[in-house]
Amino acid sequence: MLDKKDIINFLFVVSFPIYGIGSFVSGNVSPTVGYMVSISMHFLIVVFYLIDLMYKKEFRIRINTSYFLMALYLASVAGSLLLALSRALSPNPTLMYTKIVLVVLPFHAFIAVCLYNENSPEQLVKLAFRSLTYLLFINLIGFFGLGLDNATHSIEGRINFPFLDGLYSGACMLAVLNLMILYYLQRAWDDPFKFSYMLLYFLGNLVLLFYINSRLTILVFILVFFLFAFNFSKRFKGLFLISLLTVPILLNAGLLLYRILSLPVFVFIMQRVNLVDVTTFNGRALVWQRAIDWIFYDQRGLFFGNGSNGHYFLHLIPDIAKMWGVPEQYSHLHSTVLMVVVDQGLVGYGLLIWLFYRMYVYYRRKFQLGNKDGIFFSVVVFMLIVMQVDTFVLQENLGSVIFSLLIAKVSLDEKVARMENPDTF
């Protein structure tokens, strides 16, 4: 017989695949309908939790300050979407309101999931890995079996997973899965069977990552992989601070990076290596520089932001968007953090970085103690770096859902849980 935790865990496991299916519906049928599909499982989790709460007739405060910081950050995202709506970026209010729910709801659903699994914290790790694996599986079926393509963002000649928000999210998803697999591999030496199938899974993902061919994602993955494969992460100081400087470092190290990527092994892995392409990061350096110039010299809306897609209202990149053949209102800055600064201002950026710092400290401690939750530390480091050069963690993208899951765990008061369940910590 199923108990309440089994029901919640089932809804959680299917939530990532359903979220992916919703992304496909958004690109092919209707964004509003797609958003509703994406959050359907999160909605059911929250409703189930509230009904159970009323049935038990008890309510205890279990959240800490991280919850309120996340609530403020989500309010900042919602505010930027409403500001964009008031400026007529979208003629469809229902779409914007649904998008706000899409951004806000997963975090609260994951809080409920964490509460139901607080007596067995290792269960959440397994469920998250299983859910992301199912998301990958349906994408493999969709692309190779059904011949579906990604309607939101795809490039001919590469693997374009259909049930994701874009091409590069597929690469980031594979990187996240492989970093989790690395954690399992390092602890499976005495289990040849588990080590073998995990290694095959890891290598298969590498092949897929190669054929998606997102060079920046591959570079970030290689960096984080070596940090954790050889335990440099335990000795390396200042990793959090350095990761925040990723864009300035890349802008000033383009020529050095080109020389490294010109080595035969990297030419084979990256497939596309030429001086202009590498030193401008396929043109991304142009939009990064425009955003940085705005921060130093323009500063309109610097503190509270200019609304979602604020660069459109500021007319930061009309020529670059035209060069890429994309309407300016649908273009972006190829960086989560720069988009957040422009859209939500320094207030939104400060909240995001503060939340990531709390996650970084929390999961680093779990990693150092050998706790099961430590598997997420490498994922946090990867997301911290990749969000500097990609929109993976922005608004409704897959990375923001993973971010919501990771911060949900941090947002629960461990002191209370430890007193009630001392054997699980």
N, C-alpha and C positions, 0 to 999 in steps of 0.2 A: 504494500500500500504506500502511495506517495505521501510524504509529509510536506509541510509548507516550504521547507528549505529546498526540497527536490523540485518543486514547481518554480520557485524563484531562480534556481540554478539552470533549469531548462530554458526559461525565458532569457536568461543572461547568455547562455551558450549560443542560442539562435539569433541574438540581437545583432551581432556583427555581420553575419550573412544577410539578415533582413535589411540592415542598414545599407549594405552593398546593393541589394536588389532595388532599394529605394533610389539609390544614386542612378541606376540604369533607367528607372522610370522617369526620374527628373530630366535626364538628357534626351529621352526618346518620346515621352508622352506629355508630361506636365510637371514643372518644378514643384508646384504646390502639392499635387498628388504624390509625387516622389518623396517629398519631405515627410508627408503623413505616413507613408509606408516605412520610411527609415526609422521614425520614432515610435512605431506601433508597439514594439516589444518594451521599450523604455516606459511608455505610457502604461502598459499592463503591469509592469513591475511596481510602479508608483501606486497605481490603483489597488493592487493586491496588498501592498504594504500598509496603505492607509486603512483598508477594510480590516486587516488583521490587527492593526493598532486599536481601532475602535472596538473590535471583538474582545481584545485582551483588557481594554479599559485601563491601560497604564501608559504613561508617557514619561520618559526620562531624557534629560538633555545629555546627549552623548558626543556632541560636536565640539570642536575647539576653534581657535581663531582662524585656522586655515580655511574652515568652511565659510566664514564671513568674508575673508579676503577673496575667495573664489566667487562668492555671491556678488561682491562689488565688481570683480572683473567681468562676470557675465552681464551685470547691469551696464557696464561700460560698453560691451559688445552690442547689447540691445539698444542702448542709447545711440550708438553710431548708426545702426540700421534705421532707427526711427528718424534720425536727422537726415539721412540719405533719402528716406521716403518723403520727408517734408520738402526736400529740394527736388523732388520729382525724378529721382534716379530710376525708380520703378513705378510704372503706372498702376501696379496691382498691389493694393494694401494687404490683401489676404496672403499674398506670397511673402511679404515682409514679416507679417505677424507669425505665419507658420515657421518661417526661418528662425525667428527669435525663440520659439518653442523648441525647435530642433537643436539650437545651441544650448539652451538652458536645461532641458529635461534629462539628457543622459547622466549628467553629474549627480542629480538627485536619485535617479534610478540606481546608480552604482553605490551610492551611500547605503541604500536599502540592501543591495546584494552583499556588501561588506558586513553589514549588521547580522544578516542571516548566517554568514560564514565565519563569524568571529571565534567560534569554538574550534574551528579547523582552518586556520589561515592559509595553510598550504593548499587547501582545496581551491581557493580563488586563483592561485597561480595556474593550477592545472586547467581550470575552467577557461581562463583567459587564453591560454595557449591553444586549447581545443577550439575555442570560438574563432580565433584568427586563422587557425588551420582550415576550418570549414569555409571561412571567407575565401581563402586561397583556392580551396577545392572547387567551389562553385565558379570562380573566375577561370580556372583551368578548363572546366567543362564548357563554360560559355564561349571562351575564345577558341579552344582547339576542337571541342566537340560540336558546338552549335554554330561556329563561325561568326559569333557576335563581336562587335567592336565597341570601343568606348566612344559614345556620342558626344561627350563633353570635351575630351582632349585626347587625341590620338595622333600618331605619326606613322606614316606608311613605312613598312619594312621592319617595324619593331613589334614586340609583344604589347598589345594594348588590352589590358584586362577590362572587360565590359562592366563589371559590378564594382566599380570604384569611381571616385570623383575626378580622376584624371590619370594620365600616363605615369607621372612621377610618384603618385601615391602608391602605385603598384611596386615601384622600386623600394620605397620606404617601408612598405609592409613586409617585403621579403627581408630587408635588412633587420627589422625588428624581430621577425621570427628567427632569423639566423643567430642573432645575439642571444635570444632565449635558448636556442638549441645549443650554442656554445657553452652556456651555463650547465646544461644537462650533460653534455659530452665530458666536461671536466670532472664530473661527479659519477661517471658511469664506467670507469676503467675496470671495475670488478664485475661488470655485467656485460659480457661480450655481445649478447643478443641486442640489448637496449642500445649499446654503443654503436652497433652496426647499422641498425635502422635509423638511428638519429643522424649518423654520419651520411647515410644515403639521402636523407631529407635535406640536410645541410648542403650537400653537393648539388642536389637537384635545384635548390633555391638559387645557388650561385649561377647555374646555367641560365635560369630564368632572368636573373638580375643582369647577366651579360647581354641577353637579347632585348631587354628593355633599354639598356644602354644609357642610363642617366648617369653621366660622368661625375657630377658633383655628389650624387648619392653614393656612388661606388667609392669615391675618395673618402667621404665621411665614414662609410662603413668600414673600409680598410683601416683607417685611423683608429676607430673605436675598437675594432676587432683586435688589433695588435695591443692596444692598451689593456684589454681584458684577457687576451689569450696568454700573455706573458706577465700578467699581474703588475704591469706598470701603473695601473689605476690606483693601486694601494700606496705607491711611492711618489706619484706625480703630484706636486703641489700647484695650486693656482689654476687647476683645470677649469673650474667654473668661471673664473674671471677671464681667462684666455678665450673661452668659448664665446663670450659676449663680444669679443673683438674679431670674430671670424671674418666679417666683411672687410674692415680696414686692412687686416692682414692679407687677405686675398688680393685686394686692390693694389697692394704694394709688393706682392710677391708673384705676380702673374708670369714674369719672364723666368724666374727660378722654377716655377711650377711647370712651365712649358719644357724646360730642359729635362726635368725629371720625367714628365710624361712622354718625352721623345725617346726614352729608353725602349728597346724592343719589346720587353714584357708588357709595358703599359700601352704601347701602340697597339698591341694585339688585344688587350683587355678593353681599351677605350674606343678603338676602331676609328675614331675621328679626332686626329691630332694635327692641328696646324697653328701657326703663331697667332694670327688674329683671333681665331676661334677660342683658343685656350686663354690668352691674355685678357680677353673681354668676357670669358665664360659664356660663350654663345650669345653675347650682347647683354647679358645681365649686368655687367659692370656699368653700362650706360644708365640704366634705371636706378641702380644703387647710388651712383654718383649724383643723379638728380635729386634723390631723396635726401642725401647727406647735405647737398648744397641748400636745400630748403630748410633743413634743421639749423644751419649756421647763418644763412643770409635772409631768408624769407620769414619763416616762423609764424605765419598765419595759422591760427588754431593749434599752436604748439602744445599748449597745456591740456586742453580738453578734446582736441581732435577736430576733424573736418567732416565726420560722417563716413559711413562705409564707402569704400572706393574714393576716399578723399582726394587722391591724386587727380581724379577726373575733375573735381570742382576747382582744384588749384591749377589745372592744366599743366601738370608737370612733364608729361611725356606724350603730347599729341603727335609729334614727329616720329618718335620711336614706335608708338602703337601703329601708326600708318605704315612704317617700314615693315612691321611684322604682319601687316594685313589684318589687324584686329581693331574693332571700334574702341575708342578710348575708354568708354564706360565699362567695357568688358575686359580691359587689360588689367595687369597687376604689376607689382614691383618685384616679383620673384623673391620675396623675403617676408616671412611672417612678422618679424620684429619691426621692419620698416613700415609694413602695412599698418601694424598696430599703432606705431608712433604717429603716422599721418592720419589714420582714421580715428583713433581713440586718445591721441595725445600722450604726453609724458605720464599722465595719470594712469591710463590704461597700460602703457608699457611698464611702468613701475610695479603695478599689480601683477602683471604677467611674470616679470623677472623675480619678484618676491616669492611668488608661488613656486616657480621652478627652483629657487634656492631652497625652499622648504622641502620640496620633493628630493632634491639632490642630497641634502643632509640626512633626511629620513632613510632613503634607500641605500645610501652609502653606509650608514650605521648597520642596517640589516645585512648588507653584503659582508661587512667586516666581521659581524657576529656569526655568519654562516646561516642566517635565517633564510627560510624559503623565499620570503619577499625580496631578498637580495638579487634575485634573478632580474628584477626590474631596474636595477641600478644602471646597467649598460644601456638599457632602453632609454632611460632618462638622459644619459650623457649624449646618446645619438640624437635624440629629439632636440636637446638643448643646442647642439651644433647645427643640425639640419634646418632648424627653423630660422636660422640666420640667412640661409641661402635658398629657401624653398617655402611654399605656402602650405606645407603639409599640416601644420598645426593651426591654420587660420579658420575661424568661424565653423562652417559645416563640414570641413574636410575630415578625412578619416583620422588624421593625427590629433585633431581636437577631441575626438571621442576617446582615443587612447589616453590623452592628457587628462580628460575628465575621470577616467577610471583610476589612474595613478594618484591623482590628487584626492579622490574620494577616500582612499585608504588613509592618506595623511590627515584627513579632516576629522577622523574619529578620535576621541579622547582615549588614548591607550591606558592611562592611569586607571580609569574606571573599568575598562575591559580586563586589565591585569588583575585587579582585585577580585573580579567576578570569575575569571577563568585563569588562575595562576599557572596552570600546566601548559598553556598554549603559547607562553612567551619565554 
